[in-house]
Amino acid sequence: MKSLILSSLTAVNLFAGVAGASAQTVIITQEQAPVVREYIVRQNVTPIQPVPDYDFVVGTTVPEVVELRPLEVPELTDRYEYVLTSSGQTVLVEPGTRRVVQIVD
């Protein structure tokens, strides 16, 4: 019985650690944020208006009606797409899946 409880606790801790790690994933570091902001300013992108019945939240899928732009910053090793919101946030999106991976203020 003791080993069953220990095994169960180990599994719970393992899953909690994995969930915590994925929730804390950082795509753009604080050091990279100014470079990304400068890139977006140079692109002269018009912020999008709010999308009815949708909030940009990490893990959600961006609706097809939202036009995504490639984020082509050489300092980033992975490629992402982005959208600039009317509130001034940059929403980073995983290409292909349209899943929000980070929101940069």
C-alpha positions as CSV (number, residue, x, y, z in Angstrom):
1,M,0.0,0.0,0.0
2,K,2.8,2.3,0.9
3,S,4.5,1.8,-2.5
4,L,1.2,2.5,-4.3
5,I,0.8,5.8,-2.5
6,L,4.5,6.7,-3.2
7,S,4.1,5.8,-6.9
8,S,0.9,7.9,-7.1
9,L,2.6,10.9,-5.5
10,T,5.6,10.6,-7.8
11,A,3.3,10.6,-10.8
12,V,1.3,13.6,-9.6
13,N,4.6,15.5,-9.0
14,L,5.9,14.6,-12.4
15,F,2.7,15.8,-14.2
16,A,2.6,19.0,-12.1
17,G,6.3,19.7,-13.0
18,V,5.6,19.2,-16.7
19,A,2.5,21.4,-16.6
20,G,4.4,24.1,-14.7
21,A,7.2,24.0,-17.1
22,S,5.0,24.4,-20.2
23,A,3.1,27.2,-18.6
24,Q,6.3,29.1,-18.0
25,T,7.8,28.7,-21.5
26,V,9.3,31.9,-22.7
27,I,9.6,32.5,-26.4
28,I,10.8,36.1,-26.3
29,T,13.1,37.0,-23.4
30,Q,13.2,40.4,-21.8
31,E,16.5,41.0,-23.6
32,Q,15.0,40.1,-27.0
33,A,11.7,42.1,-26.5
34,P,13.2,45.4,-27.6
35,V,14.6,43.8,-30.8
36,V,11.2,42.3,-31.5
37,R,9.4,45.6,-30.8
38,E,11.8,47.5,-33.1
39,Y,11.2,44.9,-35.9
40,I,7.4,45.3,-35.6
41,V,7.6,49.1,-35.6
42,R,9.7,49.0,-38.8
43,Q,7.1,46.8,-40.4
44,N,4.5,49.6,-39.9
45,V,1.8,47.1,-39.0
46,T,-1.7,48.4,-38.3
47,P,-3.0,46.9,-35.0
48,I,-6.1,44.8,-35.4
49,Q,-9.5,45.6,-33.9
50,P,-10.8,43.3,-31.2
51,V,-12.3,40.0,-32.6
52,P,-15.8,39.3,-31.4
53,D,-16.1,36.5,-28.9
54,Y,-12.3,35.9,-28.8
55,D,-9.6,36.9,-26.4
56,F,-5.9,36.4,-27.1
57,V,-4.8,33.9,-24.4
58,V,-1.7,31.6,-24.5
59,G,-2.8,28.2,-25.7
60,T,-5.9,29.4,-27.7
61,T,-6.1,29.2,-31.5
62,V,-6.3,32.5,-33.4
63,P,-9.3,32.7,-35.6
64,E,-8.8,32.4,-39.4
65,V,-10.2,36.0,-39.8
66,V,-7.0,37.4,-38.1
67,E,-4.2,38.0,-40.5
68,L,-0.9,36.8,-39.1
69,R,2.5,38.2,-40.2
70,P,5.8,36.3,-40.1
71,L,8.2,37.4,-37.4
72,E,11.5,37.4,-39.1
73,V,14.0,38.4,-36.4
74,P,17.4,36.9,-36.9
75,E,18.0,36.7,-33.1
76,L,15.2,34.2,-32.7
77,T,16.1,30.6,-33.5
78,D,12.5,29.4,-34.0
79,R,10.1,31.0,-36.5
80,Y,6.8,32.5,-35.3
81,E,4.0,34.6,-36.7
82,Y,2.5,37.6,-34.9
83,V,-0.4,40.0,-34.7
84,L,-0.4,43.4,-33.1
85,T,-3.5,44.1,-31.0
86,S,-5.2,47.5,-30.6
87,S,-4.1,47.5,-27.0
88,G,-0.5,47.4,-28.1
89,Q,0.2,43.8,-27.3
90,T,2.2,41.6,-29.6
91,V,0.8,38.1,-29.8
92,L,3.2,35.4,-30.9
93,V,1.7,32.5,-32.8
94,E,3.0,29.1,-33.7
95,P,3.0,28.8,-37.5
96,G,0.7,26.1,-38.9
97,T,-1.3,25.6,-35.8
98,R,-2.2,29.3,-35.1
99,R,-1.8,28.6,-31.4
100,V,-0.9,31.6,-29.2
101,V,2.5,30.9,-27.6
102,Q,3.3,34.2,-25.9
103,I,1.9,37.7,-25.4
104,V,4.4,40.5,-25.2
105,D,3.4,43.8,-23.7
